[in-house]
Amino acid sequence: SLDAAPSESTTVAETPAVEEAKTVESSEESVMGGVLDVDLHAELQAISLVMSSTGGDLAQVSMLGITSDLTLSQEKIAATASLKALEVLDKTAKTNFPKVSLQA
């Protein structure tokens, strides 16, 4: 349960829990007759968000293995994205499911 007592203030804290964040941009741009072709690829190994209150951490959400591709050309527009895993950790004392994990 993520319910906080009325006297507690709940805050969302962004933490630098990004492990070896890696963004790779590879673009090939050519201007021919007003046409711009772009190929873009991006990767992010992990990003985490920790939710906490004055009493301590409540939950942590982690997204792992995020990739995306974008192609813009005169012939087509294509976009793809993928996520390898999603993890939710419930850090409260009385929880039935302390860790929920989904993997592709």
C-alpha positions in Angstrom: 0.0 0.0 0.0 1.3 3.4 -0.9 -1.1 5.4 1.4 0.7 7.9 3.6 -0.7 9.1 6.9 -2.4 12.5 6.6 0.4 14.1 8.7 3.1 12.8 6.3 4.1 14.7 3.2 4.8 12.4 0.2 7.4 13.6 -2.2 8.8 12.2 -5.4 12.6 12.3 -5.5 14.6 11.9 -8.7 17.7 9.9 -8.0 20.8 9.5 -10.2 20.0 5.8 -10.4 20.7 5.7 -14.1 23.3 3.0 -14.5 25.8 3.6 -17.3 23.3 5.7 -19.3 24.3 5.5 -22.9 22.7 7.5 -25.7 24.0 6.9 -29.2 22.8 9.1 -31.9 23.7 8.2 -35.4 22.2 10.4 -38.0 22.9 10.6 -41.7 21.6 13.8 -43.1 21.6 14.6 -46.8 19.8 17.6 -48.3 18.9 16.8 -51.9 16.2 18.8 -53.5 14.8 19.8 -50.1 14.6 16.2 -48.8 16.2 15.4 -45.4 16.9 11.7 -44.5 17.5 10.9 -40.8 18.3 7.6 -39.1 18.3 7.8 -35.3 19.1 5.1 -32.7 19.1 5.6 -29.0 19.8 3.3 -26.0 19.3 3.7 -22.3 20.4 0.8 -20.1 18.4 1.7 -17.0 16.4 4.4 -15.4 14.9 4.3 -11.9 12.4 6.4 -10.0 12.2 6.2 -6.2 9.0 7.4 -4.4 9.5 8.3 -0.7 7.8 10.0 2.2 9.2 11.5 5.4 9.2 8.0 6.9 11.4 6.5 4.2 11.2 5.0 0.7 7.8 3.7 -0.4 8.5 2.2 -3.9 11.0 2.1 -6.7 10.2 1.7 -10.4 13.0 0.7 -12.8 12.9 0.5 -16.6 15.7 -1.6 -18.1 17.0 -1.9 -21.7 15.2 0.9 -23.4 15.9 1.3 -27.1 14.4 3.3 -29.9 14.9 3.8 -33.6 13.5 6.5 -36.0 13.9 6.6 -39.7 12.7 9.6 -41.7 13.0 9.5 -45.5 11.2 10.5 -48.6 9.9 6.9 -48.9 9.0 6.1 -45.3 8.6 7.1 -41.7 9.4 4.3 -39.3 9.6 4.3 -35.5 10.2 1.4 -33.1 10.9 1.2 -29.4 11.5 -1.6 -26.9 11.7 -2.2 -23.2 13.5 -5.3 -21.9 12.2 -5.3 -18.3 10.1 -3.3 -15.9 10.5 -3.8 -12.1 8.4 -2.4 -9.3 9.7 -2.7 -5.7 7.2 -2.0 -2.9 9.3 -1.1 0.1 6.4 -0.8 2.6 6.4 -3.2 5.5 3.0 -5.0 4.9 2.9 -5.8 1.2 1.8 -9.0 -0.5 4.1 -8.5 -3.5 7.3 -6.8 -2.6 8.8 -7.2 -6.1 6.9 -7.3 -9.4 9.0 -7.9 -12.5 8.1 -8.1 -16.2 10.6 -9.2 -18.8 10.4 -9.3 -22.5 
